[in-house]
């Protein structure tokens, strides 16, 4: 199956079998329509910048008008109209817009990404051999984004088996940051420790890193849910059911990305 992939910066593309790259901005209606023309199946993913729902709903409208038959929407765990996180509320709005079209759809709701640790967590590990997080002893079934990609590909290749389905995607175990520190210590040969911080301390660290206030509020709302536990610690079987194998573990992640933490 030929795949058309959109990009905004050609320097970030690379040659892949059966993939043709098309330059397009999802907020550019004319360019978007050119990019979508002739597309049958669409994988919908953007960044979580404030007001991303408007952009994604514009893509959904264009997809319906241009005859796309199936949309696989990457949403988020906890997407709802009453979440304290604007990220979750915006994903919910896009989901509802998609359900209101004639399009066939599949919605994927992944939990927190392991690869997010390659940012500020990796930075503090490299500099201080320490992990800082505001979730206390909260445990989360983090998921490796490579498993999200594998599920997405499986759904796109076999859409008939997944029409009208909503899948929660998690790792196979709920882990705390002390567990991550242990896995990274083993993988790197260093002694790495977890140092819990308060939500206010986390806010200050994020602000110092240049994160916008609205984005910080959304991030910390998710952290508060994780700190409280309960539903956010629940493990879903969907990754294993769809892929026929167990999800990757934090030990797999630590081994594969060890060089990023030293």
C-alpha positions in Angstrom: 0.0 0.0 0.0 1.4 3.4 -1.0 1.6 5.9 1.9 1.6 9.6 1.6 3.3 11.4 4.5 3.0 15.1 5.2 5.9 17.2 6.3 6.6 20.9 7.0 10.4 20.6 7.0 12.0 18.5 4.3 15.1 18.2 6.4 13.2 16.0 8.8 12.1 13.5 6.2 14.0 10.4 5.1 13.5 7.9 2.3 11.2 5.0 3.2 9.8 2.2 1.1 6.5 3.0 -0.5 6.3 6.4 1.2 6.0 9.7 -0.8 6.5 12.9 1.1 4.2 15.9 0.5 4.8 19.4 2.0 1.7 20.7 3.7 0.6 22.7 6.7 -2.6 21.4 8.3 -3.7 25.0 8.8 -3.3 25.7 5.1 -6.7 24.6 3.6 -5.6 24.7 0.0 -2.4 22.8 0.6 -4.2 20.3 2.8 -6.8 19.6 0.2 -4.1 18.9 -2.4 -2.3 16.6 0.1 -5.5 14.7 1.0 -6.9 14.3 -2.5 -7.1 10.6 -3.5 -6.4 9.5 0.1 -8.4 6.5 1.3 -7.2 6.1 4.9 -5.9 8.9 7.1 -3.8 8.8 10.3 -4.5 12.0 12.2 -1.9 13.2 14.6 -0.7 16.7 15.5 1.2 18.3 18.4 -0.6 19.3 21.6 -0.2 23.0 21.1 -3.1 25.1 22.4 -6.1 25.1 20.0 -4.9 21.9 18.2 -8.5 20.8 18.1 -9.4 23.5 15.6 -6.6 22.3 13.3 -7.6 18.6 13.6 -11.3 19.4 13.1 -10.4 21.2 9.9 -8.6 18.1 8.7 -11.6 16.0 9.5 -13.9 18.3 7.5 -11.6 18.2 4.5 -11.2 14.5 4.7 -15.0 14.0 4.6 -15.4 16.4 1.7 -12.6 14.8 -0.3 -13.9 11.2 0.1 -11.4 9.8 2.6 -13.1 6.6 3.8 -11.4 5.9 7.2 -9.7 8.0 9.8 -7.5 6.6 12.6 -7.4 9.4 15.2 -4.6 9.3 17.8 -6.3 10.7 20.8 -5.3 10.5 24.5 -6.2 8.5 27.6 -8.8 10.4 29.6 -10.2 12.4 26.7 -13.4 13.8 27.9 -15.4 17.0 28.1 -14.8 17.4 31.9 -11.1 16.7 32.2 -9.0 19.2 34.1 -6.4 19.0 31.2 -7.1 21.1 28.2 -5.2 18.5 26.1 -7.8 15.8 27.0 -10.7 18.2 26.4 -9.4 19.2 23.0 -8.9 15.5 22.0 -12.5 14.9 23.1 -13.8 17.7 20.9 -12.0 16.2 17.9 -13.4 12.8 18.7 -16.9 14.2 18.8 -16.4 16.0 15.5 -15.2 12.8 13.9 -18.2 10.8 15.2 -20.5 13.4 13.7 -19.3 12.8 10.1 -20.0 10.1 7.6 -16.4 8.9 7.9 -15.5 5.5 9.3 -13.2 5.8 12.2 -11.0 4.2 14.8 -9.9 6.1 17.9 -6.6 5.2 19.7 -6.2 6.5 23.3 -2.7 6.0 24.4 -1.4 6.6 27.9 1.8 8.6 28.7 4.7 8.1 26.3 8.0 6.6 27.4 9.7 8.7 24.8 8.7 11.8 26.6 11.5 10.9 29.0 14.0 11.7 26.3 13.5 15.4 27.1 13.8 16.9 30.6 14.2 13.5 32.3 17.2 12.6 30.1 18.6 16.0 30.7 18.5 15.8 34.5 19.8 12.2 34.4 22.8 13.3 32.3 23.5 16.3 34.5 22.6 15.1 38.0 21.9 11.3 37.8 18.4 12.2 39.0 14.8 12.1 37.9 12.4 14.8 39.1 8.6 14.3 38.8 5.5 15.5 40.6 3.5 12.3 40.7 4.9 11.1 44.0 4.4 7.3 44.3 1.9 7.2 41.5 2.2 4.3 39.1 1.5 4.6 35.4 1.4 2.0 32.6 3.6 4.2 30.3 3.7 3.0 26.7 6.5 3.0 24.2 5.6 5.0 21.2 6.9 2.3 18.9 4.0 0.1 20.2 1.6 2.9 19.4 3.1 3.1 15.9 2.7 -0.7 15.5 -0.9 -0.6 16.6 -1.6 2.3 14.2 -0.1 0.5 11.3 -2.0 -2.7 12.0 -5.3 -0.8 12.2 -4.6 1.2 9.0 -3.7 -2.0 7.1 -6.8 -3.9 8.3 -9.4 -1.2 8.9 -12.4 -3.5 8.4 -11.6 -5.2 11.7 -11.4 -2.0 13.6 -14.3 0.2 12.3 -16.0 2.1 15.1 -13.6 0.9 17.8 -12.0 2.9 20.6 -8.8 1.3 22.0 -6.9 2.3 25.1 -3.2 1.7 24.6 -1.0 1.2 27.7 2.2 -0.7 28.6 1.9 -4.0 30.3 2.7 -2.8 33.8 2.1 0.2 35.9 5.4 1.6 37.1 6.7 4.5 39.2 9.6 6.7 38.6 11.6 4.8 41.2 11.2 1.8 38.8 12.4 3.9 35.9 15.4 5.0 37.9 16.3 1.4 38.5 15.9 0.4 34.9 18.0 3.3 33.7 20.7 2.5 36.4 20.9 -1.1 35.1 21.1 0.0 31.5 23.6 2.7 31.9 25.8 1.4 34.7 25.2 4.5 36.7 23.3 5.1 40.0 20.2 7.1 39.1 17.8 8.2 41.8 14.2 9.5 41.7 13.5 12.7 43.6 9.8 13.5 44.0 8.9 17.2 43.7 5.7 19.1 44.3 3.4 20.4 41.6 4.6 23.9 42.3 8.2 22.9 42.0 7.3 21.2 38.7 5.6 24.3 37.5 8.8 26.4 38.2 11.0 23.8 36.4 8.7 23.8 33.3 8.5 27.6 33.2 12.3 27.8 33.4 12.4 25.5 30.4 10.3 28.0 28.4 7.0 26.0 28.4 4.0 28.3 27.9 1.7 28.7 30.9 -1.3 27.1 29.3 0.7 24.0 28.3 2.1 23.8 31.9 -1.4 23.8 33.3 -2.4 21.0 31.0 0.7 19.0 31.8 0.3 19.4 35.6 -3.4 18.5 35.4 -2.3 15.1 34.0 0.4 14.8 36.6 -2.2 15.3 39.3 -4.3 12.5 37.9 -1.2 10.3 37.9 -0.3 11.2 41.4 -3.8 10.3 42.6 -3.7 6.9 41.0 -6.9 4.9 40.4 -8.0 4.9 36.7 -4.8 6.3 35.5 -2.9 3.2 36.8 -5.2 0.8 34.9 -3.6 -1.5 32.3 -5.4 -2.2 29.0 -5.1 -5.5 27.1 -5.6 -3.8 23.7 -1.9 -3.6 22.6 -1.4 -7.3 23.2 -4.7 -8.2 21.6 -4.0 -6.2 18.4 -0.3 -7.0 18.0 -0.3 -10.6 19.4 2.6 -9.8 21.7 3.3 -8.1 25.0 4.0 -4.3 25.0 7.5 -3.2 25.4 8.7 -2.7 29.0 10.7 0.1 30.6 13.6 -2.2 30.6 13.3 -2.5 26.8 13.1 1.2 26.6 16.1 1.8 28.9 18.2 -0.7 27.0 17.4 0.8 23.6 17.8 4.4 24.6 20.6 4.1 27.2 23.0 6.3 25.1 20.5 9.2 25.5 20.9 9.2 29.3 24.7 9.3 29.5 
